[in-house]
């Protein structure tokens, strides 16, 4: 296991930070998840009660991000609870939190405090807007911080159309990937020098990087082209088209005119490679409506399988525009390792869930266990910190832990 021996304390709820902890767990780290009394709110977001998978999972959203972790319930509002968390951080390589900066400092769990006790600690603060600036303490959610504030919502919606929210936790999980990359970079430094690092990861900054190319153009030229409706695309040769059997296909044209003869053969449209409307970027943009209508008519003559065979034979870059139901049975998705089996609770069965975002060949990089029951490992973890049975009993009775 790649991260065997790395200990992560995750003081976080919802998606972005737990998603990062979930990846680290899949890759072999020991991840201890600190949950508030009542548990991570995601535990109740998508309950499976009454479904045929009730015996496997509390809910798929929680378990997919939290599989293989240990769960300990600590009331971080109490001094006793805060000291438990500090003792956990003393034993850790990584401390991962999405508690807002003001709250984490008031709890005595900020980087300065924990790093003095554990100088090699990699401390990852995952927030909506970063640790500095006027909005550092503002609540962060992916639809607000990642999608809206970064410019993605306005850039993605075609000009003149209403805005729409990002899908469930997609901005969060993009940020999870960024956090894992940053944590591992800081771990390398800690291994080499014995010195930890404060890692500042935000939904906002990840959103800015996600639209990197467009933002670079905006910053350089002071303007950016808007997203156009499909029939008005800047490059109508890279677009989505519907087949006779109502499937959608995405095609991507390479630069210049290289793909025009291939498209002429694949779409049975002789002459487009010499048609003046197709010759350069400006002529294609000016005639986008005509070109799109021509391709629409061509695609409507073929089924998905027929046009797929033609596109593949001509080596045109293409992909089906799939539903998630299609994705679930796509053989290439499975070959790429994109779906894994997460163990059910109590060792009963397993269920399909999304994999971590990278595959390591010849290495166990999949789920290390089921999603934990709430507080399942509280006694075990406190015992490992040296708490006696009497002390644990008193903490339980006082509702400091659960």
FIZA-400034 format. One record per residue (C-alpha): residue in one letter; x, y, z. Coordinates in steps of 0.1 Angstrom, whole numbers. Last residue first. Example, Ala and Ser with C-alpha at 12.3 -4.5 7.8 and 13.67 -1.06 7.14 Angstrom:
residues 2
<site resn="S" c1="137" c2="-11" c3="71"/>
<site resn="A" c1="123" c2="-45" c3="78"/>
END
This chain:
residues 402
<site resn="X" c1="-196" c2="90" c3="218"/>
<site resn="X" c1="-172" c2="115" c3="231"/>
<site resn="X" c1="-174" c2="146" c3="254"/>
<site resn="X" c1="-209" c2="133" c3="262"/>
<site resn="X" c1="-201" c2="134" c3="299"/>
<site resn="X" c1="-209" c2="97" c3="303"/>
<site resn="X" c1="-187" c2="89" c3="274"/>
<site resn="X" c1="-158" c2="110" c3="287"/>
<site resn="X" c1="-162" c2="94" c3="321"/>
<site resn="X" c1="-162" c2="59" c3="306"/>
<site resn="X" c1="-131" c2="67" c3="286"/>
<site resn="X" c1="-113" c2="80" c3="317"/>
<site resn="X" c1="-123" c2="48" c3="336"/>
<site resn="X" c1="-112" c2="26" c3="308"/>
<site resn="X" c1="-79" c2="44" c3="307"/>
<site resn="X" c1="-68" c2="68" c3="281"/>
<site resn="X" c1="-34" c2="61" c3="266"/>
<site resn="X" c1="-39" c2="75" c3="231"/>
<site resn="X" c1="-44" c2="40" c3="217"/>
<site resn="X" c1="-72" c2="35" c3="242"/>
<site resn="X" c1="-89" c2="67" c3="229"/>
<site resn="X" c1="-87" c2="53" c3="193"/>
<site resn="X" c1="-102" c2="19" c3="202"/>
<site resn="X" c1="-129" c2="34" c3="224"/>
<site resn="X" c1="-140" c2="58" c3="197"/>
<site resn="X" c1="-137" c2="33" c3="168"/>
<site resn="X" c1="-174" c2="28" c3="158"/>
<site resn="X" c1="-183" c2="63" c3="167"/>
<site resn="X" c1="-208" c2="65" c3="138"/>
<site resn="X" c1="-205" c2="33" c3="118"/>
<site resn="X" c1="-175" c2="32" c3="95"/>
<site resn="X" c1="-176" c2="32" c3="57"/>
<site resn="X" c1="-164" c2="-2" c3="46"/>
<site resn="X" c1="-128" c2="-13" c3="43"/>
<site resn="X" c1="-95" c2="-7" c3="26"/>
<site resn="X" c1="-111" c2="5" c3="-7"/>
<site resn="X" c1="-88" c2="4" c3="-37"/>
<site resn="X" c1="-51" c2="12" c3="-44"/>
<site resn="X" c1="-36" c2="-22" c3="-39"/>
<site resn="X" c1="-5" c2="-19" c3="-60"/>
<site resn="X" c1="6" c2="-37" c3="-92"/>
<site resn="X" c1="-4" c2="-7" c3="-113"/>
<site resn="X" c1="-13" c2="24" c3="-95"/>
<site resn="X" c1="-46" c2="39" c3="-108"/>
<site resn="X" c1="-56" c2="75" c3="-102"/>
<site resn="X" c1="-88" c2="94" c3="-94"/>
<site resn="X" c1="-101" c2="73" c3="-65"/>
<site resn="X" c1="-128" c2="48" c3="-75"/>
<site resn="X" c1="-165" c2="55" c3="-77"/>
<site resn="X" c1="-188" c2="30" c3="-60"/>
<site resn="X" c1="-201" c2="-5" c3="-66"/>
<site resn="X" c1="-214" c2="-25" c3="-36"/>
<site resn="X" c1="-201" c2="-52" c3="-14"/>
<site resn="X" c1="-213" c2="-82" c3="6"/>
<site resn="X" c1="-216" c2="-85" c3="44"/>
<site resn="X" c1="-183" c2="-80" c3="63"/>
<site resn="X" c1="-201" c2="-62" c3="91"/>
<site resn="X" c1="-207" c2="-32" c3="69"/>
<site resn="X" c1="-205" c2="-37" c3="31"/>
<site resn="X" c1="-171" c2="-36" c3="13"/>
<site resn="X" c1="-167" c2="-11" c3="-15"/>
<site resn="X" c1="-163" c2="-26" c3="-49"/>
<site resn="X" c1="-146" c2="-3" c3="-74"/>
<site resn="X" c1="-155" c2="18" c3="-104"/>
<site resn="X" c1="-131" c2="38" c3="-125"/>
<site resn="X" c1="-105" c2="11" c3="-129"/>
<site resn="X" c1="-97" c2="21" c3="-164"/>
<site resn="X" c1="-110" c2="-13" c3="-176"/>
<site resn="X" c1="-143" c2="-6" c3="-157"/>
<site resn="X" c1="-148" c2="27" c3="-174"/>
<site resn="X" c1="-138" c2="11" c3="-207"/>
<site resn="X" c1="-165" c2="-16" c3="-203"/>
<site resn="X" c1="-192" c2="10" c3="-199"/>
<site resn="X" c1="-219" c2="-5" c3="-176"/>
<site resn="X" c1="-221" c2="22" c3="-149"/>
<site resn="X" c1="-213" c2="49" c3="-175"/>
<site resn="X" c1="-244" c2="42" c3="-194"/>
<site resn="X" c1="-266" c2="46" c3="-163"/>
<site resn="X" c1="-246" c2="78" c3="-156"/>
<site resn="X" c1="-258" c2="90" c3="-190"/>
<site resn="X" c1="-233" c2="91" c3="-218"/>
<site resn="X" c1="-223" c2="116" c3="-245"/>
<site resn="X" c1="-205" c2="90" c3="-267"/>
<site resn="X" c1="-169" c2="99" c3="-275"/>
<site resn="X" c1="-150" c2="111" c3="-306"/>
<site resn="X" c1="-116" c2="118" c3="-319"/>
<site resn="X" c1="-116" c2="110" c3="-356"/>
<site resn="X" c1="-95" c2="80" c3="-365"/>
<site resn="X" c1="-114" c2="74" c3="-398"/>
<site resn="X" c1="-123" c2="38" c3="-389"/>
<site resn="X" c1="-133" c2="50" c3="-354"/>
<site resn="X" c1="-156" c2="77" c3="-367"/>
<site resn="X" c1="-172" c2="53" c3="-392"/>
<site resn="X" c1="-177" c2="25" c3="-366"/>
<site resn="X" c1="-192" c2="50" c3="-341"/>
<site resn="X" c1="-215" c2="64" c3="-368"/>
<site resn="X" c1="-230" c2="29" c3="-374"/>
<site resn="X" c1="-232" c2="20" c3="-337"/>
<site resn="X" c1="-250" c2="53" c3="-328"/>
<site resn="X" c1="-274" c2="49" c3="-357"/>
<site resn="X" c1="-269" c2="68" c3="-389"/>
<site resn="X" c1="-289" c2="92" c3="-411"/>
<site resn="X" c1="-294" c2="117" c3="-383"/>
<site resn="X" c1="-257" c2="122" c3="-381"/>
<site resn="X" c1="-256" c2="137" c3="-416"/>
<site resn="X" c1="-286" c2="160" c3="-410"/>
<site resn="X" c1="-271" c2="173" c3="-378"/>
<site resn="X" c1="-237" c2="178" c3="-396"/>
<site resn="X" c1="-253" c2="200" c3="-423"/>
<site resn="X" c1="-273" c2="219" c3="-397"/>
<site resn="X" c1="-241" c2="225" c3="-376"/>
<site resn="X" c1="-222" c2="237" c3="-407"/>
<site resn="X" c1="-250" c2="261" c3="-417"/>
<site resn="X" c1="-253" c2="276" c3="-382"/>
<site resn="X" c1="-215" c2="278" c3="-377"/>
<site resn="X" c1="-210" c2="297" c3="-410"/>
<site resn="X" c1="-192" c2="327" c3="-395"/>
<site resn="X" c1="-173" c2="305" c3="-370"/>
<site resn="X" c1="-163" c2="281" c3="-397"/>
<site resn="X" c1="-151" c2="310" c3="-419"/>
<site resn="X" c1="-131" c2="325" c3="-390"/>
<site resn="X" c1="-115" c2="292" c3="-380"/>
<site resn="X" c1="-103" c2="283" c3="-414"/>
<site resn="X" c1="-114" c2="264" c3="-445"/>
<site resn="X" c1="-148" c2="250" c3="-437"/>
<site resn="X" c1="-171" c2="276" c3="-453"/>
<site resn="X" c1="-149" c2="276" c3="-484"/>
<site resn="X" c1="-159" c2="240" c3="-492"/>
<site resn="X" c1="-128" c2="221" c3="-502"/>
<site resn="X" c1="-128" c2="195" c3="-474"/>
<site resn="X" c1="-166" c2="196" c3="-473"/>
<site resn="X" c1="-167" c2="182" c3="-508"/>
<site resn="X" c1="-181" c2="148" c3="-501"/>
<site resn="X" c1="-204" c2="146" c3="-470"/>
<site resn="X" c1="-208" c2="109" c3="-463"/>
<site resn="X" c1="-203" c2="116" c3="-425"/>
<site resn="X" c1="-172" c2="94" c3="-422"/>
<site resn="X" c1="-158" c2="102" c3="-456"/>
<site resn="X" c1="-161" c2="140" c3="-454"/>
<site resn="X" c1="-151" c2="138" c3="-418"/>
<site resn="X" c1="-118" c2="121" c3="-427"/>
<site resn="X" c1="-112" c2="146" c3="-455"/>
<site resn="X" c1="-118" c2="175" c3="-430"/>
<site resn="X" c1="-97" c2="161" c3="-402"/>
<site resn="X" c1="-64" c2="177" c3="-412"/>
<site resn="X" c1="-78" c2="211" c3="-419"/>
<site resn="X" c1="-63" c2="231" c3="-391"/>
<site resn="X" c1="-63" c2="219" c3="-355"/>
<site resn="X" c1="-79" c2="186" c3="-346"/>
<site resn="X" c1="-116" c2="183" c3="-346"/>
<site resn="X" c1="-134" c2="168" c3="-316"/>
<site resn="X" c1="-166" c2="149" c3="-319"/>
<site resn="X" c1="-192" c2="144" c3="-292"/>
<site resn="X" c1="-220" c2="119" c3="-299"/>
<site resn="X" c1="-256" c2="120" c3="-287"/>
<site resn="X" c1="-279" c2="90" c3="-290"/>
<site resn="X" c1="-314" c2="94" c3="-303"/>
<site resn="X" c1="-315" c2="63" c3="-326"/>
<site resn="X" c1="-309" c2="84" c3="-357"/>
<site resn="X" c1="-279" c2="100" c3="-341"/>
<site resn="X" c1="-277" c2="134" c3="-323"/>
<site resn="X" c1="-246" c2="157" c3="-326"/>
<site resn="X" c1="-224" c2="173" c3="-301"/>
<site resn="X" c1="-196" c2="197" c3="-310"/>
<site resn="X" c1="-161" c2="203" c3="-323"/>
<site resn="X" c1="-164" c2="209" c3="-360"/>
<site resn="X" c1="-187" c2="238" c3="-351"/>
<site resn="X" c1="-157" c2="258" c3="-338"/>
<site resn="X" c1="-170" c2="291" c3="-324"/>
<site resn="X" c1="-203" c2="273" c3="-317"/>
<site resn="X" c1="-235" c2="290" c3="-329"/>
<site resn="X" c1="-257" c2="259" c3="-333"/>
<site resn="X" c1="-246" c2="245" c3="-299"/>
<site resn="X" c1="-253" c2="277" c3="-280"/>
<site resn="X" c1="-223" c2="300" c3="-274"/>
<site resn="X" c1="-200" c2="302" c3="-244"/>
<site resn="X" c1="-187" c2="337" c3="-241"/>
<site resn="X" c1="-153" c2="348" c3="-255"/>
<site resn="X" c1="-129" c2="363" c3="-230"/>
<site resn="X" c1="-116" c2="398" c3="-223"/>
<site resn="X" c1="-87" c2="416" c3="-207"/>
<site resn="X" c1="-62" c2="401" c3="-231"/>
<site resn="X" c1="-37" c2="385" c3="-207"/>
<site resn="X" c1="-59" c2="380" c3="-176"/>
<site resn="X" c1="-89" c2="369" c3="-197"/>
<site resn="X" c1="-68" c2="345" c3="-217"/>
<site resn="X" c1="-52" c2="330" c3="-186"/>
<site resn="X" c1="-87" c2="327" c3="-170"/>
<site resn="X" c1="-99" c2="308" c3="-201"/>
<site resn="X" c1="-69" c2="284" c3="-199"/>
<site resn="X" c1="-72" c2="278" c3="-161"/>
<site resn="X" c1="-109" c2="272" c3="-158"/>
<site resn="X" c1="-102" c2="244" c3="-133"/>
<site resn="X" c1="-74" c2="265" c3="-117"/>
<site resn="X" c1="-99" c2="292" c3="-107"/>
<site resn="X" c1="-122" c2="266" c3="-93"/>
<site resn="X" c1="-94" c2="251" c3="-73"/>
<site resn="X" c1="-86" c2="286" c3="-59"/>
<site resn="X" c1="-123" c2="291" c3="-49"/>
<site resn="X" c1="-128" c2="257" c3="-33"/>
<site resn="X" c1="-98" c2="264" c3="-12"/>
<site resn="X" c1="-66" c2="246" c3="-2"/>
<site resn="X" c1="-41" c2="261" c3="23"/>
<site resn="X" c1="-14" c2="237" c3="33"/>
<site resn="X" c1="5" c2="246" c3="65"/>
<site resn="X" c1="37" c2="226" c3="64"/>
<site resn="X" c1="57" c2="201" c3="84"/>
<site resn="X" c1="95" c2="199" c3="90"/>
<site resn="X" c1="113" c2="166" c3="94"/>
<site resn="X" c1="134" c2="176" c3="64"/>
<site resn="X" c1="131" c2="149" c3="38"/>
<site resn="X" c1="100" c2="131" c3="52"/>
<site resn="X" c1="83" c2="165" c3="59"/>
<site resn="X" c1="91" c2="178" c3="24"/>
<site resn="X" c1="76" c2="146" c3="8"/>
<site resn="X" c1="46" c2="150" c3="31"/>
<site resn="X" c1="41" c2="185" c3="18"/>
<site resn="X" c1="38" c2="173" c3="-18"/>
<site resn="X" c1="15" c2="145" c3="-6"/>
<site resn="X" c1="-8" c2="170" c3="11"/>
<site resn="X" c1="-9" c2="193" c3="-19"/>
<site resn="X" c1="-18" c2="165" c3="-43"/>
<site resn="X" c1="-45" c2="152" c3="-19"/>
<site resn="X" c1="-59" c2="187" c3="-15"/>
<site resn="X" c1="-62" c2="193" c3="-53"/>
<site resn="X" c1="-80" c2="159" c3="-57"/>
<site resn="X" c1="-104" c2="168" c3="-29"/>
<site resn="X" c1="-110" c2="202" c3="-47"/>
<site resn="X" c1="-123" c2="184" c3="-78"/>
<site resn="X" c1="-144" c2="164" c3="-53"/>
<site resn="X" c1="-160" c2="195" c3="-38"/>
<site resn="X" c1="-166" c2="210" c3="-73"/>
<site resn="X" c1="-185" c2="178" c3="-82"/>
<site resn="X" c1="-203" c2="178" c3="-49"/>
<site resn="X" c1="-238" c2="173" c3="-64"/>
<site resn="X" c1="-240" c2="188" c3="-99"/>
<site resn="X" c1="-231" c2="225" c3="-104"/>
<site resn="X" c1="-260" c2="249" c3="-103"/>
<site resn="X" c1="-276" c2="265" c3="-133"/>
<site resn="X" c1="-275" c2="300" c3="-148"/>
<site resn="X" c1="-301" c2="312" c3="-172"/>
<site resn="X" c1="-294" c2="314" c3="-209"/>
<site resn="X" c1="-284" c2="345" c3="-229"/>
<site resn="X" c1="-248" c2="334" c3="-236"/>
<site resn="X" c1="-244" c2="297" c3="-230"/>
<site resn="X" c1="-239" c2="288" c3="-193"/>
<site resn="X" c1="-203" c2="276" c3="-187"/>
<site resn="X" c1="-186" c2="310" c3="-183"/>
<site resn="X" c1="-212" c2="324" c3="-159"/>
<site resn="X" c1="-212" c2="293" c3="-136"/>
<site resn="X" c1="-174" c2="289" c3="-138"/>
<site resn="X" c1="-166" c2="325" c3="-127"/>
<site resn="X" c1="-147" c2="316" c3="-96"/>
<site resn="X" c1="-174" c2="330" c3="-73"/>
<site resn="X" c1="-201" c2="308" c3="-88"/>
<site resn="X" c1="-188" c2="273" c3="-92"/>
<site resn="X" c1="-161" c2="268" c3="-66"/>
<site resn="X" c1="-172" c2="292" c3="-38"/>
<site resn="X" c1="-210" c2="291" c3="-42"/>
<site resn="X" c1="-219" c2="258" c3="-58"/>
<site resn="X" c1="-189" c2="242" c3="-40"/>
<site resn="X" c1="-199" c2="254" c3="-5"/>
<site resn="X" c1="-179" c2="277" c3="16"/>
<site resn="X" c1="-190" c2="296" c3="47"/>
<site resn="X" c1="-173" c2="330" c3="50"/>
<site resn="X" c1="-143" c2="331" c3="74"/>
<site resn="X" c1="-117" c2="339" c3="48"/>
<site resn="X" c1="-140" c2="365" c3="31"/>
<site resn="X" c1="-120" c2="396" c3="38"/>
<site resn="X" c1="-86" c2="381" c3="29"/>
<site resn="X" c1="-65" c2="352" c3="42"/>
<site resn="X" c1="-71" c2="315" c3="50"/>
<site resn="X" c1="-86" c2="305" c3="17"/>
<site resn="X" c1="-120" c2="311" c3="1"/>
<site resn="X" c1="-142" c2="281" c3="7"/>
<site resn="X" c1="-119" c2="262" c3="31"/>
<site resn="X" c1="-96" c2="232" c3="33"/>
<site resn="X" c1="-69" c2="236" c3="59"/>
<site resn="X" c1="-43" c2="209" c3="54"/>
<site resn="X" c1="-18" c2="206" c3="83"/>
<site resn="X" c1="13" c2="185" c3="75"/>
<site resn="X" c1="27" c2="178" c3="110"/>
<site resn="X" c1="65" c2="174" c3="113"/>
<site resn="X" c1="67" c2="200" c3="141"/>
<site resn="X" c1="42" c2="182" c3="164"/>
<site resn="X" c1="34" c2="202" c3="195"/>
<site resn="X" c1="44" c2="235" c3="180"/>
<site resn="X" c1="27" c2="224" c3="148"/>
<site resn="X" c1="-6" c2="219" c3="166"/>
<site resn="X" c1="-8" c2="254" c3="181"/>
<site resn="X" c1="4" c2="273" c3="151"/>
<site resn="X" c1="-18" c2="253" c3="127"/>
<site resn="X" c1="-50" c2="260" c3="145"/>
<site resn="X" c1="-67" c2="236" c3="170"/>
<site resn="X" c1="-72" c2="258" c3="200"/>
<site resn="X" c1="-109" c2="257" c3="195"/>
<site resn="X" c1="-110" c2="295" c3="188"/>
<site resn="X" c1="-85" c2="290" c3="161"/>
<site resn="X" c1="-106" c2="263" c3="144"/>
<site resn="X" c1="-137" c2="285" c3="146"/>
<site resn="X" c1="-120" c2="315" c3="130"/>
<site resn="X" c1="-104" c2="295" c3="102"/>
<site resn="X" c1="-136" c2="277" c3="92"/>
<site resn="X" c1="-136" c2="240" c3="100"/>
<site resn="X" c1="-126" c2="221" c3="68"/>
<site resn="X" c1="-99" c2="200" c3="84"/>
<site resn="X" c1="-71" c2="176" c3="76"/>
<site resn="X" c1="-42" c2="169" c3="100"/>
<site resn="X" c1="-15" c2="148" c3="85"/>
<site resn="X" c1="15" c2="129" c3="99"/>
<site resn="X" c1="-3" c2="122" c3="132"/>
<site resn="X" c1="5" c2="113" c3="168"/>
<site resn="X" c1="4" c2="148" c3="182"/>
<site resn="X" c1="-27" c2="154" c3="161"/>
<site resn="X" c1="-46" c2="128" c3="181"/>
<site resn="X" c1="-34" c2="145" c3="213"/>
<site resn="X" c1="-47" c2="178" c3="200"/>
<site resn="X" c1="-81" c2="162" c3="191"/>
<site resn="X" c1="-84" c2="147" c3="226"/>
<site resn="X" c1="-75" c2="182" c3="241"/>
<site resn="X" c1="-103" c2="198" c3="220"/>
<site resn="X" c1="-128" c2="172" c3="234"/>
<site resn="X" c1="-119" c2="180" c3="270"/>
<site resn="X" c1="-122" c2="217" c3="264"/>
<site resn="X" c1="-156" c2="212" c3="250"/>
<site resn="X" c1="-170" c2="225" c3="216"/>
<site resn="X" c1="-150" c2="198" c3="198"/>
<site resn="X" c1="-175" c2="172" c3="209"/>
<site resn="X" c1="-158" c2="141" c3="198"/>
<site resn="X" c1="-172" c2="111" c3="179"/>
<site resn="X" c1="-145" c2="87" c3="165"/>
<site resn="X" c1="-148" c2="70" c3="132"/>
<site resn="X" c1="-120" c2="49" c3="116"/>
<site resn="X" c1="-117" c2="52" c3="79"/>
<site resn="X" c1="-118" c2="24" c3="52"/>
<site resn="X" c1="-147" c2="39" c3="33"/>
<site resn="X" c1="-154" c2="76" c3="40"/>
<site resn="X" c1="-159" c2="92" c3="7"/>
<site resn="X" c1="-179" c2="64" c3="-10"/>
<site resn="X" c1="-196" c2="55" c3="23"/>
<site resn="X" c1="-211" c2="90" c3="28"/>
<site resn="X" c1="-225" c2="93" c3="-8"/>
<site resn="X" c1="-237" c2="57" c3="-9"/>
<site resn="X" c1="-258" c2="57" c3="22"/>
<site resn="X" c1="-258" c2="38" c3="55"/>
<site resn="X" c1="-245" c2="9" c3="35"/>
<site resn="X" c1="-246" c2="-29" c3="28"/>
<site resn="X" c1="-277" c2="-41" c3="47"/>
<site resn="X" c1="-299" c2="-13" c3="33"/>
<site resn="X" c1="-290" c2="-24" c3="-2"/>
<site resn="X" c1="-324" c2="-36" c3="-13"/>
<site resn="X" c1="-338" c2="-2" c3="-3"/>
<site resn="X" c1="-361" c2="6" c3="26"/>
<site resn="X" c1="-334" c2="26" c3="44"/>
<site resn="X" c1="-308" c2="36" c3="19"/>
<site resn="X" c1="-303" c2="71" c3="33"/>
<site resn="X" c1="-290" c2="97" c3="9"/>
<site resn="X" c1="-283" c2="128" c3="30"/>
<site resn="X" c1="-284" c2="112" c3="65"/>
<site resn="X" c1="-247" c2="103" c3="68"/>
<site resn="X" c1="-239" c2="135" c3="49"/>
<site resn="X" c1="-245" c2="154" c3="81"/>
<site resn="X" c1="-213" c2="140" c3="96"/>
<site resn="X" c1="-223" c2="126" c3="130"/>
<site resn="X" c1="-248" c2="133" c3="157"/>
<site resn="X" c1="-222" c2="146" c3="180"/>
<site resn="X" c1="-194" c2="158" c3="158"/>
<site resn="X" c1="-172" c2="134" c3="138"/>
<site resn="X" c1="-135" c2="130" c3="139"/>
<site resn="X" c1="-124" c2="107" c3="111"/>
<site resn="X" c1="-92" c2="87" c3="118"/>
<site resn="X" c1="-75" c2="79" c3="85"/>
<site resn="X" c1="-47" c2="52" c3="83"/>
<site resn="X" c1="-31" c2="58" c3="49"/>
<site resn="X" c1="-32" c2="30" c3="23"/>
<site resn="X" c1="-41" c2="46" c3="-10"/>
<site resn="X" c1="-78" c2="41" c3="-5"/>
<site resn="X" c1="-74" c2="59" c3="28"/>
<site resn="X" c1="-57" c2="89" c3="12"/>
<site resn="X" c1="-85" c2="90" c3="-14"/>
<site resn="X" c1="-111" c2="90" c3="13"/>
<site resn="X" c1="-93" c2="117" c3="33"/>
<site resn="X" c1="-95" c2="139" c3="2"/>
<site resn="X" c1="-132" c2="132" c3="-2"/>
<site resn="X" c1="-136" c2="139" c3="35"/>
<site resn="X" c1="-121" c2="173" c3="29"/>
<site resn="X" c1="-143" c2="181" c3="-1"/>
<site resn="X" c1="-176" c2="163" c3="9"/>
<site resn="X" c1="-195" c2="171" c3="40"/>
<site resn="X" c1="-177" c2="170" c3="74"/>
<site resn="X" c1="-142" c2="175" c3="87"/>
<site resn="X" c1="-116" c2="168" c3="114"/>
<site resn="X" c1="-96" c2="142" c3="95"/>
<site resn="X" c1="-66" c2="129" c3="114"/>
<site resn="X" c1="-43" c2="112" c3="90"/>
<site resn="X" c1="-16" c2="86" c3="98"/>
<site resn="X" c1="9" c2="75" c3="72"/>
<site resn="X" c1="23" c2="40" c3="79"/>
<site resn="X" c1="11" c2="26" c3="46"/>
<site resn="X" c1="7" c2="54" c3="21"/>
<site resn="X" c1="14" c2="33" c3="-11"/>
<site resn="X" c1="0" c2="0" c3="0"/>
END
